[in-house]
Amino acid sequence: MSNQSRLSIFLTRSWSRDWAILLLRLWLGSMMVYHGWGKVFGNIDKFAEGVAKMGFPLPEFFAWSAALSEFGGGLLLIFGLFTRPAAMFVGFTMIVAGFVRHLDDPFGKKELSLTYLVLALVILIAGPGKAALDRILFNRSAT
């Protein structure tokens, strides 16, 4: 068997897809927990001031919403629990970060939030994969 056909077989196995989704969920979830940690357990008031400067009404509410979307959504992504709703909340928070908070910044400043947005969209579309609590607890399909 040629190396090309071995690679083709490897890449078409369903577990390859599930490992990729797991890796993506773990990475994005970890990054969201990291970015949300300082907001949830740090100075939420300073973050709320920044939210107010963006023109949001009820800045404390929206600051907590964003912080919990990042931190809590990240934890849910890591465990594959309520994966699609978590990815949706993370994605929406990254839309605000990329297109509101960093609207006038150069692309290099908004690149990270846009990358996180794309990763959240991939998880939203692909689903949690087989290595997820969604599948184990709720007998949901992997896709």
N, C-alpha and C positions, 0 to 999 in steps of 0.2 A: 504494500500500500504506500502511495506517495505521501510526502509531507503535506502537500496541498490538500489531499483528500482527508488526511487525519485532522488537519486544521478545520476543514469544512464540517466534518462530523462533530468536532468539539464545539464549534460555534453554533451549531444547530440544535444541540441538546437543550432541552427545556431548563435543566438546572443551570446552564451557563447564563441564561437570561435572569434567572432568579438570584444567582450570585451577584450579577451586575446591579440588579435593583436593590439588593440588600446593601451592597457597597455604597450606592448612591444615597439610600436612606440614611445609612450610618454617617456618611460625610455631611450631608446637608443638615441632618438633625443635630449633629455635634456642633456645627458652625452656628446654627440658630440658638442652641443652648448657650454657647459661648457669648454670642452677641446680646442675648436676652438677659443673661445672668446679672450684669452690671446695672441693668435697668430695674429688674425685679428686686434684687437684693442690695442695690446701691442707692444712687441718688435719683429716684423717680421724679423728684421735683424739678431738677435741672433738665431732665428729658421733657417734662411737661412744659417747661418754659420754651424749649425749642419747638414743641408741637404748637404752642400758642403763636409763636412767631410765623409759623407756616399758615396761620389764619384759620385753624380748626376751631370750631366751637367746642366747648367742654374739653379743654386740653388735657385735664387730668384723666378723664374717661378714655380719650383716644390714646394717651400715653400708656395707660395700663393695658388697653387693648393691643397695642403694638408690642409692648413688652411681653405680655402673656402669649401672644401669637408666636413670637420668636422663641421664648423659653419653653412654654408648654407645648407648642406645636413641634418644636425640635425634639422634645422627649417622646411625644407620640410617634414621630417619624422614626426615631431610633428603635422603638419597640414594635413598630408596624401596627399600631393600635389607632383606629379611626384615621387611617392613613390618608385617604383622599380628602376628608374635611381638614385635616391638619395641613396638608400640602396647599389647600385652597387658602387657608388663613395666612400661611407663610407667604404664598405668592402674592396675595393682596397687599400684605405689609411691604413686600419688596417693590410692588408697583408704586406705592406711595413714596418709598425711599428713593427709587430711581427717577420717578417722573414728577415728584413734588419737592421733596427735600433737596435733591441734587439737580433740580431742573436746570439751573444756570451754571452748574459746575462743568468743568471739562469732562470729556468722556471717561478719562481715567478714574475720576471720582465716583461716577455712577456705574462703572463697569462691574463692581462687585455685587451690588444689589441687582443688577440686570442678570448677572450669571446665576445668582440664587433664584431669581424669578424663573429662569429657564429650567433649572433643576427641579424646582417645585412643580412646574408644568409637566415635566417628563414623568414625575411620580404620580401626579394627578391623572395623567393619561394611562400610564402603564399599570397602575395599581400597586399594591403592597408586595407582590411576589409571594412565594410559598413560605419563606422564612419570616413570617409575620404573625403577631398575635391576632390580627383580624381573621386570618385563616383558621387558626387553632381555636379561638374562643367562639367565633360566630359561624364557622364552617363556610366562610365566604370563599369564592373562587380566587385563585391567585391573580386574576386579571380584573 
